[in-house]
Amino acid sequence: MGRAVGIQRRRRARWCRRCSKSTASRLATRQIEPASEVVDSAATSKNAWFGVEGAGAGEADSAAETNSGITACRNRGSALDVAAGTECEALLAYEYAHNAVRLASRIRPNRMAAYMLTKTATLMDGCASKKSMSQIQLWFERKFEFAFPVEQYPNVCVRLRGTPVRLEEIVRGVSRDVLIVKANGKWSAQEEAGHLLDMEPLWVGRIDDFFGDGDTLTKADLTNRTTNEAGHNERDMAEILADFRSARLRLMDRIGRLQPADFARTRLHPRLRRPMRLVDHLYFVAEHDDHHLARIWEMIQRAR
């Protein structure tokens, strides 16, 4: 009996050594700095991430805190699973923390466990931010080349006329809960739609600029104050769609009164700092429409 217990203990010891080496190897491949470089801030960081109070000096306190941290890791991973739309990276981070804590229970329990849980939280936050990143280029980073002939203005006008229909098609059947979700402080899909409505007066005003005495188009409010303060999420989406359709019809009515030669008129764009023909202005509006339609489509697809 005694011999059997001894064999079992030796096997368990060998297994623990293999586990420690495997975990240490995984830490090395992730290029994580030695614990000695971060132990001073580890406990504070753990408290900030998980709300676990004070790292105790005794192993019993450390074990309780470690278990609390693991539970928090698991809950945090579940939340990321919903927010990021995938469980792969969140579960990987949790597995990483779980194995690391097994090693930490043998090597400097208080400090190492707190350190590994802190690193896991950082990994998880990285997963969330990566998954929330849009694949659509920022509008203010767009570069424009207006090299097409002015005779293509009918094609551009057709794009403008079709924007309300495309917007209605994108949001058809989508629940209000999905439409009003604000991710990372950005506009919701409904606010993106409201922004299209908010921009219509500027587009009409700039058409008038081409026939005025000035040489520069009206400046846009680059802070988007109108949209930020409009409270579009409190409105009904059907109202926004109806108002946008009416506003766009007024824009098209204004364009319809132009003569073919008018589309070649030029004025300076205030932000791009380059001359822009009237047809270029309409193309610019069409591209702006498509940019926000793509944003709305992306947000809806991520929510499904």
C-alpha positions as CSV (number, residue, x, y, z in Angstrom):
1,M,0.0,0.0,0.0
2,G,2.8,2.4,1.0
3,R,4.7,1.6,-2.2
4,A,1.6,2.3,-4.4
5,V,1.2,5.7,-2.7
6,G,4.8,6.5,-3.3
7,I,4.6,5.6,-7.0
8,Q,1.4,7.7,-7.3
9,R,3.2,10.7,-5.7
10,R,6.2,10.4,-8.0
11,R,3.9,10.3,-11.1
12,R,2.1,13.3,-9.9
13,A,5.4,15.2,-9.3
14,R,6.5,14.3,-12.9
15,W,3.2,15.5,-14.2
16,C,3.5,18.8,-12.3
17,R,7.0,19.4,-13.7
18,R,5.8,18.8,-17.3
19,C,2.8,21.1,-16.7
20,S,5.1,23.8,-15.3
21,K,7.5,23.5,-18.3
22,S,4.7,23.5,-20.8
23,T,3.1,26.6,-19.2
24,A,6.5,28.4,-19.0
25,S,7.1,27.6,-22.7
26,R,3.7,29.1,-23.6
27,L,4.5,32.2,-21.7
28,A,7.8,32.5,-23.5
29,T,6.2,32.2,-27.0
30,R,3.8,35.0,-26.1
31,Q,6.8,37.3,-25.4
32,I,5.5,38.3,-22.0
33,E,8.0,40.2,-19.8
34,P,9.3,38.5,-16.6
35,A,7.1,38.7,-13.6
36,S,9.9,40.5,-11.7
37,E,9.4,43.5,-13.9
38,V,5.8,44.0,-13.1
39,V,5.2,42.5,-9.6
40,D,5.0,45.9,-8.0
41,S,2.0,46.9,-10.1
42,A,0.4,43.4,-10.5
43,A,-1.9,43.5,-7.4
44,T,-3.0,47.1,-8.2
45,S,-3.7,46.2,-11.8
46,K,-5.6,43.0,-10.8
47,N,-7.8,45.1,-8.5
48,A,-8.5,47.6,-11.3
49,W,-9.5,44.8,-13.8
50,F,-11.5,42.5,-11.6
51,G,-12.4,44.3,-8.5
52,V,-10.7,41.7,-6.3
53,E,-9.7,43.4,-3.1
54,G,-6.1,43.4,-1.7
55,A,-3.6,40.6,-2.4
56,G,-3.1,38.8,0.9
57,A,0.3,37.6,2.1
58,G,-0.9,34.1,3.0
59,E,-1.4,31.3,0.5
60,A,-5.1,30.8,1.6
61,D,-5.9,34.4,0.8
62,S,-4.0,34.1,-2.5
63,A,-5.9,31.0,-3.4
64,A,-9.3,32.7,-2.7
65,E,-8.3,35.7,-4.8
66,T,-7.0,33.5,-7.6
67,N,-10.3,31.6,-7.7
68,S,-12.2,34.9,-7.7
69,G,-10.0,36.1,-10.6
70,I,-10.6,32.9,-12.6
71,T,-14.3,33.3,-12.2
72,A,-14.0,36.9,-13.3
73,C,-11.9,35.7,-16.3
74,R,-14.6,33.3,-17.2
75,N,-17.4,35.9,-16.9
76,R,-15.3,38.4,-18.9
77,G,-14.7,35.8,-21.6
78,S,-18.4,35.2,-21.8
79,A,-19.1,38.9,-22.2
80,L,-16.5,39.2,-24.9
81,D,-18.1,36.2,-26.7
82,V,-21.3,38.3,-27.0
83,A,-19.6,41.6,-27.7
84,A,-17.0,40.4,-30.3
85,G,-19.2,37.8,-31.9
86,T,-16.7,35.0,-31.4
87,E,-15.6,32.7,-28.6
88,C,-12.3,31.6,-29.9
89,E,-10.0,34.4,-28.7
90,A,-11.8,34.9,-25.4
91,L,-11.6,31.2,-24.6
92,L,-8.0,31.1,-25.6
93,A,-7.3,33.9,-23.1
94,Y,-9.2,32.2,-20.4
95,E,-7.3,28.9,-21.0
96,Y,-4.1,30.8,-20.9
97,A,-5.0,32.3,-17.5
98,H,-6.2,29.0,-16.1
99,N,-2.9,27.2,-17.0
100,A,-0.8,30.1,-15.8
101,V,-2.6,30.1,-12.4
102,R,-1.7,26.4,-12.0
103,L,1.9,27.4,-12.4
104,A,1.4,30.4,-10.2
105,S,0.2,28.3,-7.3
106,R,3.7,26.8,-7.1
107,I,5.7,29.9,-7.9
108,R,5.1,33.1,-5.9
109,P,1.4,32.6,-5.6
110,N,0.3,36.1,-4.7
111,R,2.3,38.1,-7.2
112,M,2.4,35.6,-10.1
113,A,-1.3,34.9,-10.0
114,A,-2.2,38.6,-10.0
115,Y,0.2,39.2,-12.8
116,M,-1.1,36.5,-15.1
117,L,-4.7,37.6,-14.5
118,T,-3.8,41.1,-15.4
119,K,-2.1,40.0,-18.6
120,T,-5.2,37.9,-19.5
121,A,-7.4,41.0,-19.1
122,T,-5.2,42.9,-21.4
123,L,-5.4,40.1,-24.0
124,M,-9.2,40.0,-23.7
125,D,-9.5,43.7,-24.2
126,G,-7.3,43.4,-27.3
127,C,-9.7,40.8,-28.6
128,A,-12.7,43.1,-28.1
129,S,-11.1,46.1,-29.7
130,K,-9.9,44.1,-32.6
131,K,-13.3,42.6,-33.3
132,S,-15.0,46.0,-33.0
133,M,-12.8,47.6,-35.6
134,S,-14.6,48.7,-38.7
135,Q,-13.3,47.5,-42.1
136,I,-14.6,50.8,-43.7
137,Q,-12.1,53.5,-44.2
138,L,-12.6,56.7,-42.2
139,W,-14.4,59.4,-44.2
140,F,-11.8,62.1,-43.5
141,E,-9.0,59.7,-44.8
142,R,-10.7,59.4,-48.2
143,K,-8.8,60.8,-51.2
144,F,-10.8,61.9,-54.3
145,E,-9.9,62.1,-57.9
146,F,-12.4,63.9,-60.1
147,A,-11.2,62.9,-63.5
148,F,-14.4,61.6,-65.1
149,P,-16.1,63.8,-67.8
150,V,-18.8,66.2,-66.8
151,E,-21.2,64.4,-69.1
152,Q,-21.6,61.6,-66.6
153,Y,-23.7,63.7,-64.3
154,P,-26.9,61.7,-65.1
155,N,-25.2,58.6,-63.7
156,V,-24.3,60.4,-60.5
157,C,-27.9,61.8,-60.2
158,V,-29.3,58.3,-60.4
159,R,-27.1,57.2,-57.5
160,L,-28.3,60.1,-55.4
161,R,-32.0,59.4,-56.2
162,G,-31.6,55.8,-55.1
163,T,-30.1,56.4,-51.7
164,P,-33.4,56.5,-49.8
165,V,-34.5,53.2,-51.3
166,R,-31.3,51.5,-50.5
167,L,-31.3,52.8,-46.9
168,E,-34.9,51.5,-46.4
169,E,-33.9,48.1,-47.8
170,I,-30.9,47.8,-45.5
171,V,-32.9,48.5,-42.3
172,R,-36.1,46.6,-43.3
173,G,-37.0,44.0,-40.7
174,V,-34.2,45.0,-38.3
175,S,-35.2,45.3,-34.7
176,R,-35.0,48.7,-32.9
177,D,-32.7,47.1,-30.3
178,V,-30.1,46.5,-33.1
179,L,-30.6,49.9,-34.7
180,I,-29.9,52.0,-31.6
181,V,-26.9,50.1,-30.2
182,K,-23.9,52.4,-29.8
183,A,-20.6,50.5,-30.1
184,N,-17.5,52.0,-28.4
185,G,-19.1,55.4,-28.2
186,K,-19.7,55.6,-32.0
187,W,-23.0,56.4,-33.7
188,S,-25.7,53.7,-33.8
189,A,-27.1,52.5,-37.2
190,Q,-30.1,54.7,-36.6
191,E,-27.9,57.7,-35.9
192,E,-25.9,57.0,-39.1
193,A,-29.2,57.2,-41.0
194,G,-30.1,60.4,-39.1
195,H,-26.8,61.9,-40.2
196,L,-27.7,61.4,-43.8
197,L,-30.8,63.5,-43.1
198,D,-28.8,66.1,-41.2
199,M,-26.4,66.7,-44.2
200,E,-29.1,67.5,-46.8
201,P,-29.3,71.3,-46.1
202,L,-25.5,71.5,-46.6
203,W,-25.7,69.7,-50.0
204,V,-28.4,72.0,-51.2
205,G,-26.6,75.1,-49.9
206,R,-23.4,74.1,-51.8
207,I,-25.3,73.8,-55.0
208,D,-26.4,77.4,-54.5
209,D,-22.8,78.3,-53.8
210,F,-21.9,77.4,-57.4
211,F,-24.2,80.2,-58.5
212,G,-23.1,82.8,-55.9
213,D,-20.4,85.4,-55.9
214,G,-18.1,83.5,-53.5
215,D,-15.2,81.2,-54.7
216,T,-15.4,78.7,-51.9
217,L,-18.2,76.2,-50.9
218,T,-19.9,76.4,-47.5
219,K,-17.9,74.8,-44.8
220,A,-19.2,71.7,-43.1
221,D,-19.3,71.3,-39.3
222,L,-16.6,68.8,-38.9
223,T,-17.7,68.1,-35.3
224,N,-21.1,66.8,-36.5
225,R,-22.7,68.7,-33.7
226,T,-26.2,68.6,-35.4
227,T,-26.2,64.7,-35.4
228,N,-24.7,64.4,-31.9
229,E,-27.4,66.6,-30.4
230,A,-30.3,65.5,-32.6
231,G,-31.4,62.5,-30.4
232,H,-32.0,60.3,-33.4
233,N,-32.1,57.2,-31.2
234,E,-35.2,58.6,-29.4
235,R,-37.0,58.9,-32.7
236,D,-38.8,56.2,-34.7
237,M,-36.8,54.9,-37.6
238,A,-39.8,55.2,-39.9
239,E,-39.8,59.0,-39.3
240,I,-36.1,59.3,-40.1
241,L,-36.6,57.4,-43.4
242,A,-39.6,59.4,-44.4
243,D,-37.9,62.7,-43.6
244,F,-34.7,61.7,-45.5
245,R,-36.8,60.6,-48.6
246,S,-38.5,64.0,-48.6
247,A,-35.2,65.9,-48.1
248,R,-33.5,64.0,-50.9
249,L,-36.5,64.6,-53.3
250,R,-36.0,68.3,-52.6
251,L,-32.3,68.0,-53.5
252,M,-33.1,66.1,-56.7
253,D,-35.7,68.8,-57.6
254,R,-33.1,71.5,-57.2
255,I,-30.7,69.5,-59.4
256,G,-33.4,68.9,-62.0
257,R,-33.6,72.6,-62.7
258,L,-30.0,72.8,-63.7
259,Q,-28.7,73.1,-67.3
260,P,-26.1,70.7,-68.6
261,A,-23.5,73.5,-68.7
262,D,-24.1,74.2,-65.0
263,F,-22.5,70.9,-64.0
264,A,-19.1,72.2,-65.1
265,R,-19.1,75.2,-62.8
266,T,-16.3,75.2,-60.2
267,R,-15.7,76.3,-56.7
268,L,-13.1,75.5,-54.0
269,H,-13.8,72.8,-51.5
270,P,-13.0,74.2,-48.1
271,R,-11.6,70.9,-46.6
272,L,-10.0,69.3,-49.6
273,R,-8.6,72.6,-50.7
274,R,-9.0,71.9,-54.4
275,P,-11.4,73.1,-57.1
276,M,-14.5,71.0,-57.5
277,R,-17.0,71.0,-60.3
278,L,-20.7,70.9,-59.5
279,V,-20.8,67.3,-60.9
280,D,-17.8,66.5,-58.6
281,H,-19.8,67.9,-55.6
282,L,-22.7,65.6,-56.5
283,Y,-20.3,62.7,-56.8
284,F,-18.9,63.6,-53.4
285,V,-22.4,63.5,-51.9
286,A,-23.0,60.1,-53.5
287,E,-19.8,58.7,-52.0
288,H,-20.8,60.1,-48.6
289,D,-24.2,58.3,-48.9
290,D,-22.4,55.0,-49.7
291,H,-20.0,55.5,-46.8
292,H,-22.7,55.7,-44.3
293,L,-24.9,53.0,-45.9
294,A,-21.9,50.7,-45.6
295,R,-21.5,51.6,-42.0
296,I,-25.1,50.8,-41.3
297,W,-24.9,47.5,-43.1
298,E,-21.7,46.5,-41.2
299,M,-23.2,47.3,-37.8
300,I,-26.4,45.3,-38.6
301,Q,-24.5,42.3,-39.9
302,R,-22.2,42.2,-36.8
303,A,-25.3,42.3,-34.5
304,R,-26.7,39.1,-36.2
